[in-house]
Amino acid sequence: MTHGGRMSSIEAAYRGVPIVGIPFFMDQNTNVQKFLGKGLGVKLDYSTLTQESILSAVKEVLNNDR
């Protein structure tokens, strides 16, 4: 899980780690969108987070063979 800041995005991409992105402001949304565009993660909206949405996103990145 990451807010999608520049450094955490670079680290995840370098290591090939899929992300659950929860952007808050600035470049974070753009960085998370880049991951989504490449099928490398899931985006959650901070204002609508629920236990179920978080669990679903984590399961998606853990169980998706991409």
Secondary structure, DSSP 8 states (H G I E B T S, - for coil): -B---HHHHHHHHHHT--EEE---STTHHHHHHHHHHTT-EEE--GGG--HHHHHHHHHHHHH---
